[in-house]
Amino acid sequence: MMHNFQNDYSEGAHSAILERLVQTNLTQQAGYGQDEYAIAARELLRQRLNNSRAAIFFASGGTQANLLVISALLRPHEAVISAETGHIQVHETGAIEAVGHRIITVPPTDGKLWPEDLQKVLAAHTMRPHMVRPRLVYISNSTETGSFYSRAELQALYAACKDLDLLLFMDGARLGHALTAVGNDLRMEDLSYFTDVFYIGATKNGGLLGEAIVFNDPELCTDFDFIMKQKGAMLSKGRLLGIQFQVLFEHNLYFDLAQYANQQAARIAQAFAEAGFSFLHPPVTNQVFPILPIELINTLRKRFLFYDWKPMGDQGTATRWICSWATSDQAVEALQNAVAPQATWGN
């Protein structure tokens, strides 16, 4: 049996979401996000965020959310600052550049940006009007390396953005995994105070699809509905997104699913560590990056799907393994047994 650790969206959706979709299937509703489910989901999220002013829009996926937000907030001569590892830089096929905005990249520390990074970028872009104007800072939480921002780190970064007249946008495709990580002290409501805009990802945490884009200040998004419609992002059957966020947040399901994925990832990280392997990045959320010898990689490929991430010379190759809300104990135990010190890798 092949076990898939390549991503956290290989499965369909949590059964509670599917059940609610079936239960409401024949109930007629308004279109384009004006259905009762989407309206209720927005209000539920405002309550969770302790922000009654938040403007909330539902999009189908992370790349779409990033493109919509960045293209809406930037004027043609303005640019976005991102870590070199940022999703908009590495994995979105030039979507941001395609709408005319430069991405200014910064070498990250543990996948994260810091106030001094922003100061250096602005110091290097002073030749008006010959250079683009840095205007927006893009970060991910959790990051592309699996790390997360503490409350103090995010607060400091946001304060620097305000001092430098920059907007702060957080990609929350794996927000649940950051907020439920061991050692995290950032609360969901803190995002209302320490970002300008962020999104809550469901695609990678139990949903069929969907991200909830949250503008903390509605003045930033007065024409966002026009932009969504123009770019083909406004679903006529918006109910499909509203229902999912209702189910995920009416109790604690969103956080329960993310915590489960983190716990399963911690189990496989422990197995690699006990077998004597080191990590490209410390394993703290649902992404694990063990550095493995080629012999073991070739053996594991017979039973597991995962990614080669970065060649490490004589050390071997850094690989990436991800657990999801649906990663089974059977899959985790199979991997634990396969990397155990007594395992015969050549078989």
NULUMPA-465980 format. One record per residue (C-alpha): z, x, y; residue in three letters. Coordinates in steps of 0.05 Angstrom, whole numbers, padded with zeros to 5 digits, always signed. Example, Ala and Ser with C-alpha at 12.3 -4.5 7.8 and 13.67 -1.06 7.14 Angstrom:
2
+00156+00246-00090ALA+00143+00273-00021SER
END
This chain:
347
+00000+00000+00000MET-00019+00026+00069MET+00034+00020+00124HIS+00012+00018+00196ASN+00052+00058+00249PHE-00006+00066+00297GLN+00015+00014+00348ASN+00062-00044+00363ASP+00010-00099+00366TYR-00020-00098+00296SER+00013-00164+00278GLU-00003-00232+00307GLY+00058-00263+00340ALA+00130-00281+00325HIS+00136-00345+00285SER+00176-00380+00340ALA+00116-00373+00387ILE+00067-00398+00335LEU+00111-00457+00319GLU+00116-00477+00393ARG+00041-00470+00402LEU+00030-00517+00343VAL+00083-00566+00368GLN+00051-00571+00437THR-00021-00565+00414ASN-00043-00637+00429LEU-00002-00646+00492THR-00052-00650+00549GLN-00036-00603+00608GLN-00066-00580+00673ALA-00107-00516+00671GLY-00105-00448+00704TYR-00031-00436+00698GLY-00009-00502+00729GLN+00015-00531+00663ASP+00088-00549+00654GLU+00100-00491+00606TYR+00076-00438+00655ALA+00115-00470+00712ILE+00178-00471+00670ALA+00167-00399+00646ALA+00160-00375+00718ARG+00226-00409+00737GLU+00260-00380+00676LEU+00238-00310+00694LEU+00261-00319+00766ARG+00329-00337+00739GLN+00331-00277+00693ARG+00311-00232+00751LEU+00359-00265+00800ASN+00301-00270+00848ASN+00282-00340+00870SER+00227-00312+00915ARG+00189-00275+00860ALA+00115-00293+00854ALA+00095-00292+00781ILE+00025-00291+00750PHE+00005-00288+00677PHE-00051-00242+00654ALA-00078-00229+00584SER-00065-00154+00576GLY-00039-00090+00605GLY-00104-00059+00628THR-00122-00124+00662GLN-00054-00127+00696ALA-00059-00056+00721ASN-00129-00067+00748LEU-00111-00132+00783LEU-00048-00105+00817VAL-00076-00039+00839ILE-00142-00067+00865SER-00105-00122+00902ALA-00055-00077+00937LEU-00100-00019+00957LEU-00152-00016+01012ARG-00217+00021+00997PRO-00193+00088+01024HIS-00125+00086+00989GLU-00105+00119+00924ALA-00053+00112+00869VAL-00005+00166+00846ILE+00006+00171+00771SER+00033+00218+00719ALA-00022+00256+00682GLU+00000+00218+00620THR-00004+00150+00655GLY-00040+00095+00619HIS-00087+00082+00679ILE-00107+00156+00676GLN-00116+00166+00602VAL-00129+00101+00565HIS-00164+00051+00611GLU-00236+00077+00613THR-00236+00091+00687GLY-00218+00019+00705ALA-00183+00039+00770ILE-00238+00087+00791GLU-00290+00033+00775ALA-00262-00010+00832VAL-00264+00049+00880GLY-00194+00080+00879HIS-00177+00151+00863ARG-00119+00167+00817ILE-00078+00227+00841ILE-00044+00256+00780THR+00022+00294+00775VAL+00047+00334+00715PRO+00105+00291+00691PRO+00175+00311+00670THR+00191+00274+00606ASP+00136+00225+00622GLY+00167+00206+00689LYS+00154+00215+00763LEU+00207+00240+00812TRP+00216+00236+00888PRO+00195+00309+00897GLU+00129+00293+00862ASP+00113+00241+00915LEU+00131+00288+00971GLN+00085+00342+00945LYS+00026+00293+00939VAL+00035+00268+01010LEU+00041+00339+01036ALA-00026+00355+01003ALA-00062+00295+01033HIS-00056+00302+01109THR-00128+00312+01132MET-00144+00244+01161ARG-00196+00216+01153PRO-00225+00266+01104HIS-00177+00253+01047MET-00155+00190+01011VAL-00089+00161+01032ARG-00037+00158+00976PRO-00008+00088+00980ARG+00017+00064+00912LEU+00059+00097+00858VAL+00045+00077+00786TYR+00099+00088+00733ILE+00111+00061+00663SER+00176+00039+00632ASN+00181+00058+00577SER+00134+00115+00590THR+00075+00139+00550GLU+00120+00192+00519THR+00173+00141+00499GLY+00224+00159+00553SER+00256+00109+00600PHE+00280+00107+00672TYR+00355+00102+00684SER+00380+00058+00740ARG+00395+00117+00785ALA+00327+00148+00772GLU+00289+00085+00789LEU+00333+00072+00850GLN+00320+00143+00876ALA+00245+00137+00864LEU+00242+00070+00900TYR+00282+00098+00959ALA+00232+00155+00964ALA+00175+00106+00963CYS+00205+00067+01021LYS+00217+00131+01061ASP+00145+00153+01049LEU+00113+00084+01061ASP+00090+00077+00989LEU+00090+00017+00942LEU+00122+00024+00873LEU+00087-00010+00814PHE+00118-00009+00744MET+00075-00019+00682ASP+00121-00058+00636GLY+00077-00062+00574ALA+00138-00036+00535ARG+00191-00058+00584LEU+00233-00091+00531GLY+00238-00026+00492HIS+00262+00011+00554ALA+00314-00041+00572LEU+00344-00043+00501THR+00343+00032+00489ALA+00409+00066+00471VAL+00436+00097+00535GLY+00397+00053+00582ASN+00435+00025+00641ASP+00377-00009+00678LEU+00382-00085+00678ARG+00324-00132+00683MET+00348-00159+00750GLU+00349-00088+00778ASP+00273-00090+00777LEU+00276-00141+00833SER+00310-00090+00877TYR+00279-00024+00857PHE+00204-00040+00850THR+00153-00077+00893ASP+00115-00104+00833VAL+00121-00097+00758PHE+00100-00134+00696TYR+00135-00157+00633ILE+00094-00143+00570GLY+00091-00192+00513ALA+00029-00164+00478THR+00070-00106+00450LYS+00134-00146+00439ASN+00122-00208+00397GLY+00068-00245+00436GLY-00003-00260+00415LEU-00023-00233+00483LEU+00002-00234+00554GLY+00036-00199+00612GLU+00077-00231+00667ALA+00061-00198+00734ILE+00120-00202+00783VAL+00114-00191+00858PHE+00184-00185+00885ASN+00159-00200+00956ASP+00109-00258+00957PRO+00079-00230+01021GLU+00047-00176+00979LEU+00006-00225+00938CYS-00018-00280+00985THR-00089-00277+00957ASP-00074-00255+00887PHE-00098-00320+00856ASP-00166-00309+00887PHE-00169-00239+00859ILE-00149-00262+00789MET-00203-00316+00789LYS-00257-00269+00816GLN-00242-00217+00763LYS-00243-00267+00706GLY-00168-00261+00693ALA-00147-00333+00705MET-00146-00369+00638LEU-00166-00442+00640SER-00117-00451+00582LYS-00060-00417+00618GLY-00012-00457+00575ARG-00023-00405+00520LEU+00012-00353+00563LEU+00065-00398+00593GLY+00089-00423+00525ILE+00097-00352+00499GLN+00141-00329+00557PHE+00182-00392+00552GLN+00197-00378+00479VAL+00211-00304+00491LEU+00260-00315+00548PHE+00293-00383+00538GLU+00343-00348+00493HIS+00345-00273+00479ASN+00284-00265+00434LEU+00247-00216+00479TYR+00305-00167+00478PHE+00322-00178+00405ASP+00251-00161+00384LEU+00249-00098+00427ALA+00317-00074+00402GLN+00295-00084+00330TYR+00233-00041+00342ALA+00276+00013+00373ASN+00324+00012+00315GLN+00268+00018+00263GLN+00239+00077+00303ALA+00307+00110+00304ALA+00309+00106+00228ARG+00243+00142+00220ILE+00262+00193+00274ALA+00325+00208+00235GLN+00284+00218+00172ALA+00239+00269+00206PHE+00299+00304+00237ALA+00336+00308+00171GLU+00273+00338+00140ALA+00277+00394+00191GLY+00222+00373+00239PHE+00226+00376+00315SER+00196+00328+00366PHE+00146+00334+00423LEU+00189+00285+00462HIS+00261+00262+00447PRO+00257+00197+00407PRO+00294+00143+00448VAL+00251+00080+00445THR+00200+00054+00394ASN+00153+00114+00398GLN+00167+00176+00356VAL+00129+00242+00364PHE+00147+00289+00306PRO+00112+00357+00301ILE+00087+00363+00229LEU+00050+00414+00187PRO-00022+00398+00168ILE-00004+00395+00094GLU+00046+00339+00106LEU+00000+00303+00154ILE-00056+00301+00102ASN-00008+00275+00050THR+00021+00221+00095LEU-00049+00196+00113ARG-00057+00171+00042LYS-00003+00118+00053ARG+00008+00112+00129PHE-00032+00100+00192LEU-00010+00140+00252PHE-00041+00183+00307TYR-00051+00258+00315ASP-00026+00267+00386TRP-00028+00340+00407LYS-00045+00405+00371PRO+00015+00452+00372MET-00017+00517+00346GLY+00023+00550+00291ASP+00074+00494+00294GLN+00024+00443+00268GLY+00007+00378+00304THR+00049+00330+00344ALA+00039+00260+00315THR+00056+00192+00343ARG+00090+00137+00303TRP+00107+00068+00333ILE+00150+00013+00307CYS+00142-00060+00327SER+00182-00124+00326TRP+00153-00135+00256ALA+00159-00066+00225THR+00188-00080+00156SER+00246-00045+00122ASP+00197-00032+00064GLN+00151+00008+00110ALA+00208+00047+00140VAL+00238+00063+00072GLU+00171+00085+00045ALA+00164+00134+00103LEU+00235+00158+00096GLN+00222+00174+00023ASN+00156+00208+00039ALA+00186+00257+00089VAL+00252+00269+00053ALA+00266+00344+00042PRO+00259+00336-00033GLN+00191+00301-00028ALA+00132+00337-00059THR+00081+00335-00002TRP+00022+00357-00044GLY+00026+00295-00089ASN
END
